[in-house]
Amino acid sequence: MAQATTTAPVIAAQSINKIFKPGSAEQVVALQDINLTVQAGEFVSLIGPSGCGKSTLLRLIADLIPPTSGDLKVNNKTPHQARLDRDYGMVFQAATLYDWRTVSKNVQLPLEIMGYPAAQRKARAQEMLELVELGKFANHYPWQLSGGMQQRVAIARALAFEPSLLLMDEPFGALDEFTRERMNMELLRIWQRTGITVIFVTHSIPEAVFLSSRVVVMSPRPGRITRVIDIDLPYPRVFETRELPRFFELVTDVREHLRDAHGG
């Protein structure tokens, strides 16, 4: 497992609140008093009911939307500065690849925007495709790949410029169960090989437990962090990890805290 360091945390959120349309009849309190610290090399999953603010919190970290109040630092910088410095890569539920560009050209896209020389772009894209075990598909087009393969291309693209943080918003939610489990294994392999910090949004309790070093449980709107659960399953995790008694104990623990947070 990637090791945390004693340097400044990758994510430091203090008393974060997010209100949409404040002061209006349509006001929505999406997040309330969020306090969270994530150290380098952690794999942290955010889990909670639909509409609890998981994706909103991820978008605050990514500087896609601003917080209403509170203090948020990414790599000890404002989220805006971290975005300018390209400290993070992001993967969404849809792979969002360009069908008219080859797989290699899709992975090269952020490097093109950053002005990397063509030869360096191509070499880095191939390196990342090898990492996600798609090296032989560099000259294919996205429409020629399965959904799971497309998501692996999206991960390769997000890692192409060597960010220190990977933000993932339900990246496997649209996949069938078998493909999803295989993608979980692929993601853990990539995480352990690169040492990158991962913030992962999911609705799946077993997925959160299988992947994570910690699981952050969130309440229904307004979204609050009600529990942070350490996942003490050893790494590396394998398919058989899901059959361990401790795995089922942790799944039950997360489920019970979700039920408590929901008031049920």
N, C-alpha and C positions, 0 to 999 in steps of 0.2 A: 504494500500500500504506500502511496505517496505520503511523505512525512510533512507535518506542519512545522513551521519555523517560528522563531521568536521575534521576527520582524513584525511591522505593522500588519494588521489583518487585511485580507483582500477585500472583504466587505465589512463595513462598520456602520450599522444603522442605529440611530438613537432617536426615540420618540417621533418616529415618522408617521405622519398622517397624510392621507390623500382624500380630498373631497372634490367630486365632480360637480360643476355648476353651483358653486357655493352661493348661498343667499337667495337662491331661486326656488320656485315651487318644485323643480325637478332635482333638487340637491340630493346627491348620493354620497354617503360616507363609505368609501371603498376600503380604506385602511385606517386603523386606529392604534396609535401608540405602539408602533412596531419597533422592537429592539432585537437586533440580531448581529452576531459577529461570526464571520467565516474566516478561518485561517487558510493559509496557502496549502494546497494539496488535498483539501477536503472534498468529499463528494456529498453535497447536501441536497436533499429533496424537500420540496414544498408540497404539502398535501392538504386537502380540505374540500368541502363541498363546492359545487359549481357556484361561481359568483362571489367566492370568499376573498378574492383579491390576490391570488397566487400569481397570475399573469401580470396584474398591475404592479406588484412588487418587482417582478422581473423587469418590467419596462421602466420602472424608476431607476433601477441599477444600470440599465442600458442607456439612460438619458433620452428615452423616447418620449417620456412625459415627465414633468417636474413634480416633486412633492409639494403639498400645500404647506407643511411645516415640518420641522425636525431637521436633523443633521445626517447626511448620507455621504459616506466616503467609499471610493473604489480605488484600491491600491493607494490609499492615503491622499486621494485627489477628489475633486468634485466629479460626479458622474460625467459632466460635460467634458472636462479635461481628459478623463479616462477614455471617453469616446474619441476625442481628437487624437489621443495618443495610441488609439487602436489597441487598447489593453484587453479587449474581449472579442470573442466571436459569438455569433448567435445562430441557433438552429430552431426553426419553427415546426409546427405539426406538418405543414405542407413543405415539401423540399424546395419549392420556389426556384427551380432550375429553368434556364432558357432553352427551349426545345431546339432552337436554330443553332445553338453552340454545342460543340462536342463536349463530352464529359471533361476532358482536359481543359478546354477553354472555359467551362463553367468554374472549375476550381481556380483557374488563373485570374478570374475576374477581379477580386479585390487587389491582387498584385498589379494588374493593369492600372487600376485606379490610383494605386500608390506609386506608379511610375517605375516599377521594376523592369530591367532589361528583358527582352523576349526570351533569351536563352535561360536566364535565371528563373523566369516565370514557368517555363516548360519543365525545367528540372525539378523545381519545388512542387509543382502539381503532380508530377509522376511520383515523387517521394511520398506525398500525401495519399495518393491513390494506392500505392503499395501498402501504406499503413492500414488503410481500410479494406485491403485485400481486393482491390479492383484495378490493379495495375494493367491487366490485359484488356480493360474496357476504355482506355483513354480516348480512343477515336470513335467510340459509339456515341449515340445521341441519347438524351434522357428518355425519350419515348421508347427506346429499345430495351430499357431496364425495368426490373420489377420495382415495386414500391419500396421494399427494403433496400435495394441497391441504390435507388435515388436518394434515400436518406443518408446512406453512407457517403455518397458524393457530397451532399450538403454538409456533413460533418468534416469531410476533407477540405471543403472550401472554407469553412469556419476556422480551421486550424492552419490554413495555408500561410498566414502572416505571423505565425507563432505568438498568439495571444497568451496571456497568463491566466485568463478566465474564459470558461465556456458556459454560456447561458442557453438552456434548452427548455423550450416551452411545449410540453407534451409531444415530443418528436416522434414517438412510436404509437400514438393514440389511434391512428387510422390503419394500423397494420393488423393482420390476423395474429392469433395468439402464438402460433409456432414461430412466425417471423419475428414477432416482438421479443420472444425469449432469446432468439439467436442474436438480435440486435442488442439486447441487454448484455450478452456475453461479449460482443464486439466492442461495445462502449467501455466496459470495464477493462478490457485488454488495452484499448487506446489510452484510457485514463492512467493505468498503471505504467504504461510505457512512456508517456509524455510527462507525467507529474502535474498536469494542469489541474486547476481548481474548477469544479463543476457545480453549478446551481441548476437543479432539474425540477421542473414542474410536472406533476403527474396526478391522475385520479386513481391510480392503481396502488392499493396498499401493498400487495406482494411485490410489485415492481420497485416501489420505494424502499422496502426492506431489503430486497435482494441487492440493489445497487449501492446503497448509501452507507456512509460512515455516520451520518446523523439524519434524522427525519424531523422536519419542522411541521407540527400540526397547527392548522389554522381554523378559526371559528367561522361560522356563517357571517355574512355582512352585518355590521362592519367588521372587516377582517382583522383579527387579532391573533397573535401567536399564543396559543394556550399551553403548548408543551413542546419541548425539544427532546427527542428520544435518541440516545446513543445506540447504535447498532453494533453489537459486539461479535458478530459473525466474523470468523477469520477470512482474510484474503490470502491467496486468490480464491474467488468464489466460482463454483462450477455448477452444472445442472443439478447435481445431487445435493447442493446446498439447500435447495428448495424442499428437500425431503427430511431435513434435520428437525428434531423436536424444538430446538431453539429458534429456528426460523418460524415455526408455527406460533411459538410463544410471543415472538416479537410482532408478528402480524396481528395477533389477538390484542396485544398491548396498544398498537397504533389504532386499531379499530375501536377499542374501548374509549380511548382518549378522543377520537373523532366523535363518537356517540355522546360523550360527556360535553364536548364543545358545542354540539348541536342541541344539547338540552334534552336528548332522548334517552 
